[in-house]
């Protein structure tokens, strides 16, 4: 059971570490570390200020004791001048007690001064380290940002990024749908052409119907053209001053028969018969 719990703990720690590593941004981590160093430097500076304050307080107390000792010395001198040796002895006894306190204060002052100097040196070194870390931090952040941008550009070029992957999938789906619609349209056209499906509107015609309509249209055009030629031939024959016999035409054109009937009714004037091999004028 203990082994199972250890394995579960190991797996959980591994998963959590991987998730944190994915969420961690080196730039944010560097900024946080720099902020912590600034806080530490601020604490060191406050410590230097506290030690300096304590040293200054000790100096004030020592100055007060020194002034009190000078007063006691003056008092002992005045007592001896009036033959009060007992008062002079008492004043000197108090002065001796104050001297002990002053010695203790001076020892504390020396200790505080030493601590203050140490803290000042530590603060100076820490300040230099913080400045160096800030410079390196900015360099690392700039390098990381450049590498991140280059990676995104390369991923965009190769199409392996998430954004470009989504775009590629959308294009592929659009192409698939387009091909499917083209295939469906072609299949429906084939079914309509084969007659398997009927067009309710009647606008669609299969190949045979279109071909028959085309032949009918061509035949109508030919008939109209023949009729137009025949009418133009009649107008030309009726306006001529001299009529000449016409050559027999093909049996397929009935208009030429009418021309043959009209031609014999015209008589040429005497002495003006057309020569053999020459066409009549005005035709």
Backbone torsions as a table, in degrees:
resi	resn	phi	psi	omega
1	UNK	NA	-41.0	179.2
2	UNK	-62.8	-39.7	178.4
3	UNK	-63.5	-37.3	178.7
4	UNK	-64.2	-43.8	178.2
5	UNK	-63.7	-38.2	179.1
6	UNK	-65.2	-41.5	178.5
7	UNK	-64.9	-42.3	177.7
8	UNK	-62.4	-40.2	178.2
9	UNK	-63.8	-41.6	179.7
10	UNK	-64.6	-44.3	179.5
11	UNK	-63.7	-43.2	179.8
12	UNK	-63.0	-43.5	179.0
13	UNK	-63.9	-39.5	179.4
14	UNK	-65.2	-43.8	178.7
15	UNK	-64.1	-43.2	-179.7
16	UNK	-65.1	-40.6	178.8
17	UNK	-64.3	-39.7	179.0
18	UNK	-66.6	-41.4	179.0
19	UNK	-65.4	-41.5	178.6
20	UNK	-66.6	-37.3	178.8
21	UNK	-65.1	-34.1	178.5
22	UNK	-72.4	-35.0	-179.2
23	UNK	-82.8	-20.4	-175.4
24	UNK	-72.4	133.8	174.9
25	UNK	-110.1	118.6	-178.1
26	UNK	-56.4	-33.9	-179.7
27	UNK	-65.8	-41.6	177.3
28	UNK	-67.2	-37.7	178.3
29	UNK	-64.2	-42.2	178.7
30	UNK	-65.3	-41.2	177.7
31	UNK	-63.6	-39.2	179.0
32	UNK	-66.6	-41.7	178.1
33	UNK	-63.5	-40.8	178.1
34	UNK	-64.3	-38.9	177.9
35	UNK	-64.0	-40.7	178.1
36	UNK	-64.5	-39.5	178.1
37	UNK	-65.5	-37.8	175.6
38	UNK	-63.8	-39.1	176.9
39	UNK	-63.8	-41.4	177.7
40	UNK	-63.7	-42.4	177.6
41	UNK	-62.3	-37.8	177.8
42	UNK	-65.4	-38.7	177.1
43	UNK	-64.8	-41.3	178.3
44	UNK	-62.5	-42.0	178.8
45	UNK	-65.0	-38.9	175.7
46	UNK	-64.3	-37.3	176.4
47	UNK	-62.4	-42.3	177.1
48	UNK	-61.1	-42.2	179.6
49	UNK	-65.3	-39.4	179.0
50	UNK	-65.2	-43.1	179.4
51	UNK	-65.4	-40.3	178.5
52	UNK	-64.8	-36.0	177.6
53	UNK	-65.2	-44.1	178.3
54	UNK	-63.1	-41.6	178.6
55	UNK	-62.3	-41.1	179.3
56	UNK	-65.9	-36.8	177.9
57	UNK	-64.8	-41.8	177.4
58	UNK	-62.7	-40.0	178.2
59	UNK	-61.9	-40.8	178.7
60	UNK	-64.3	-43.0	178.1
61	UNK	-63.9	-39.5	178.7
62	UNK	-65.4	-38.4	178.0
63	UNK	-65.1	-38.5	177.9
64	UNK	-64.9	-43.4	178.1
65	UNK	-63.8	-39.0	179.4
66	UNK	-64.5	-40.4	177.8
67	UNK	-65.9	-38.3	178.7
68	UNK	-66.2	-38.2	178.6
69	UNK	-65.8	-36.5	178.0
70	UNK	-66.3	-37.8	176.9
71	UNK	-63.9	-41.8	179.8
72	UNK	-65.8	-36.7	177.4
73	UNK	-64.2	-41.9	178.2
74	UNK	-65.7	-39.3	178.7
75	UNK	-64.0	-40.5	178.7
76	UNK	-64.0	-36.1	179.3
77	UNK	-67.0	-44.0	179.4
78	UNK	-65.2	-36.7	179.0
79	UNK	-65.8	-37.7	177.2
80	UNK	-67.8	-31.3	178.7
81	UNK	-66.4	-28.6	179.7
82	UNK	-102.7	17.8	178.2
83	UNK	61.2	38.6	174.5
84	UNK	-112.7	78.2	-178.6
85	UNK	-66.2	-32.1	179.5
86	UNK	-64.3	-41.0	178.1
87	UNK	-67.8	-37.1	179.0
88	UNK	-65.2	-40.2	179.1
89	UNK	-64.5	-41.4	178.9
90	UNK	-62.6	-41.3	179.6
91	UNK	-65.1	-41.2	179.5
92	UNK	-69.4	-31.3	177.4
93	UNK	-66.0	-42.4	177.7
94	UNK	-65.4	-37.5	177.9
95	UNK	-63.4	-36.8	179.1
96	UNK	-65.2	-39.0	177.4
97	UNK	-64.8	-41.8	178.2
98	UNK	-66.1	-31.0	178.5
99	UNK	-64.5	-37.9	177.0
100	UNK	-63.8	-42.6	177.5
101	UNK	-64.1	-39.0	179.7
102	UNK	-65.2	-38.7	177.8
103	UNK	-62.6	-41.7	177.8
104	UNK	-63.1	-42.4	179.2
105	UNK	-64.1	-39.2	179.2
106	UNK	-66.1	-36.7	176.5
107	UNK	-64.7	-43.0	177.2
108	UNK	-63.3	-39.1	179.7
109	UNK	-62.2	-42.4	179.3
110	UNK	-64.4	-40.8	179.2
111	UNK	-64.3	-46.5	179.6
112	UNK	-63.5	-37.4	178.8
113	UNK	-65.4	-38.9	176.3
114	UNK	-64.7	-43.9	177.3
115	UNK	-63.0	-38.8	178.8
116	UNK	-63.0	-42.7	179.4
117	UNK	-64.4	-39.6	177.6
118	UNK	-62.7	-44.8	-179.3
119	UNK	-65.8	-35.5	178.0
120	UNK	-65.2	-43.3	177.8
121	UNK	-64.0	-41.1	178.1
122	UNK	-64.9	-39.1	178.3
123	UNK	-64.6	-38.6	178.9
124	UNK	-65.5	-45.2	178.5
125	UNK	-64.1	-42.5	179.5
126	UNK	-64.3	-37.8	177.9
127	UNK	-62.8	-41.0	178.2
128	UNK	-64.8	-41.2	178.6
129	UNK	-65.6	-39.2	179.4
130	UNK	-65.3	-41.0	177.9
131	UNK	-63.8	-42.7	179.0
132	UNK	-65.3	-40.1	178.7
133	UNK	-64.8	-38.1	178.8
134	UNK	-62.8	-43.6	178.5
135	UNK	-62.7	-45.9	179.8
136	UNK	-66.4	-36.0	179.1
137	UNK	-61.3	-46.9	179.9
138	UNK	-64.4	-37.3	178.1
139	UNK	-64.6	-45.1	-179.8
140	UNK	-64.6	-41.4	179.5
141	UNK	-63.2	-42.6	178.6
142	UNK	-64.5	-41.5	178.9
143	UNK	-64.9	-41.9	179.9
144	UNK	-65.3	-41.7	179.2
145	UNK	-64.1	-40.9	178.1
146	UNK	-65.1	-42.7	179.0
147	UNK	-65.0	-38.1	178.8
148	UNK	-65.2	-43.3	178.3
149	UNK	-64.1	-42.2	179.1
150	UNK	-63.8	-38.8	178.7
151	UNK	-63.8	-42.7	179.2
152	UNK	-65.3	-38.5	178.3
153	UNK	-64.5	-44.8	179.8
154	UNK	-63.9	-40.2	178.1
155	UNK	-65.2	-36.9	177.9
156	UNK	-66.6	-40.1	178.9
157	UNK	-65.0	-41.5	-177.4
158	UNK	-83.7	-12.5	178.4
159	UNK	78.1	17.6	-179.2
160	UNK	-98.6	-1.4	177.4
161	UNK	-74.9	160.8	-178.2
162	UNK	-64.5	-42.6	-178.9
163	UNK	-64.9	-49.0	180.0
164	UNK	-67.5	-31.6	176.1
165	UNK	-62.9	-41.8	176.5
166	UNK	-63.2	-41.0	178.8
167	UNK	-64.1	-42.3	178.9
168	UNK	-62.7	-41.2	177.5
169	UNK	-64.7	-38.8	178.5
170	UNK	-64.3	-42.0	178.7
171	UNK	-64.2	-41.1	179.7
172	UNK	-63.7	-42.2	178.2
173	UNK	-64.0	-40.3	178.7
174	UNK	-63.9	-42.7	178.0
175	UNK	-64.2	-40.7	178.1
176	UNK	-63.1	-43.7	179.6
177	UNK	-66.0	-38.4	178.1
178	UNK	-63.3	-45.3	178.4
179	UNK	-63.0	-38.3	179.0
180	UNK	-65.0	-42.8	179.1
181	UNK	-66.6	-38.9	177.0
182	UNK	-63.0	-42.5	178.0
183	UNK	-64.1	-38.9	179.8
184	UNK	-67.3	-41.0	178.8
185	UNK	-64.5	-42.2	177.5
186	UNK	-63.3	-39.3	179.3
187	UNK	-65.2	-40.2	179.7
188	UNK	-67.1	-39.7	176.8
189	UNK	-60.3	-43.3	179.2
190	UNK	-62.9	-41.5	179.8
191	UNK	-66.4	-38.9	177.5
192	UNK	-67.2	-39.6	179.9
193	UNK	-66.6	-35.1	-179.5
194	UNK	-80.7	-11.6	-179.0
195	UNK	87.7	2.5	178.1
196	UNK	-67.3	-29.8	175.9
197	UNK	-119.1	150.0	178.8
198	UNK	-111.4	143.3	177.7
199	UNK	-91.0	114.1	-177.8
200	UNK	-62.3	-31.0	-178.4
201	UNK	-77.9	-18.3	179.8
202	UNK	76.2	7.9	-178.9
203	UNK	-81.8	-21.4	-177.7
204	UNK	-91.2	135.4	178.2
205	UNK	-126.0	139.0	179.0
206	UNK	-76.4	179.9	-175.5
207	UNK	-64.9	-41.9	-178.3
208	UNK	-64.3	-44.9	179.9
209	UNK	-62.7	-43.7	178.7
210	UNK	-61.9	-38.5	-179.7
211	UNK	-67.4	-42.6	177.4
212	UNK	-63.1	-42.6	177.6
213	UNK	-61.7	-38.1	179.3
214	UNK	-65.6	-41.7	177.8
215	UNK	-64.8	-41.7	178.8
216	UNK	-62.9	-41.0	178.8
217	UNK	-64.7	-41.6	179.3
218	UNK	-64.4	-41.9	178.9
219	UNK	-63.2	-38.9	179.0
220	UNK	-65.9	-40.4	179.2
221	UNK	-63.0	-43.1	179.6
222	UNK	-63.2	-42.6	178.9
223	UNK	-61.8	-44.5	178.5
224	UNK	-63.9	-38.1	178.4
225	UNK	-65.6	-40.6	178.3
226	UNK	-64.6	-41.6	178.6
227	UNK	-64.0	-39.5	179.1
228	UNK	-65.4	-40.3	176.6
229	UNK	-63.3	-41.2	-179.6
230	UNK	-62.9	-44.4	179.7
231	UNK	-65.0	-38.3	177.7
232	UNK	-67.8	-35.2	176.9
233	UNK	-65.3	-38.9	178.4
234	UNK	-65.2	-41.8	179.2
235	UNK	-64.9	-38.9	-179.2
236	UNK	-68.6	-39.1	-179.4
237	UNK	-69.5	-39.4	-178.8
238	UNK	-70.8	-27.1	-178.3
239	UNK	-86.6	-8.1	-176.3
240	UNK	-76.3	139.5	178.0
241	UNK	-74.3	-27.8	-179.7
242	UNK	-126.0	132.6	-178.8
243	UNK	-101.1	139.2	178.4
244	UNK	-122.3	150.5	178.6
245	UNK	-64.9	140.9	-178.3
246	UNK	-98.7	148.0	175.6
247	UNK	-70.6	144.0	178.9
248	UNK	-64.5	137.9	-178.7
249	UNK	-95.9	176.7	-179.2
250	UNK	-68.5	149.7	-178.6
251	UNK	-63.2	-21.9	-174.4
252	UNK	-72.6	-16.2	-177.3
253	UNK	-109.6	103.0	-178.5
254	UNK	-70.6	-17.3	-176.0
255	UNK	-67.2	-31.3	-178.2
256	UNK	-65.9	-28.4	179.0
257	UNK	-64.0	-39.0	178.1
258	UNK	-64.8	-37.1	178.6
259	UNK	-64.3	-37.1	179.4
260	UNK	-65.3	-33.3	-179.4
261	UNK	-72.7	-32.3	-178.3
262	UNK	-78.7	-31.4	-173.6
263	UNK	-62.5	-44.2	-177.4
264	UNK	-66.5	-21.0	-177.5
265	UNK	-70.6	-19.3	-179.2
266	UNK	-88.4	134.4	179.3
267	UNK	-110.9	135.3	-179.9
268	UNK	-81.8	145.9	178.2
269	UNK	-66.6	156.3	-178.2
270	UNK	-67.5	144.3	178.8
271	UNK	75.8	4.4	-178.2
272	UNK	-127.9	34.5	178.0
273	UNK	-69.3	140.7	-179.4
274	UNK	-69.2	145.3	179.7
275	UNK	-77.0	155.8	179.3
276	UNK	-69.1	135.2	177.2
277	UNK	89.2	-8.5	179.2
278	UNK	-108.1	136.6	179.4
279	UNK	-73.4	151.9	178.4
280	UNK	-70.4	143.4	179.3
281	UNK	-77.3	148.3	177.5
282	UNK	89.8	-6.5	179.3
283	UNK	-82.8	NA	NA
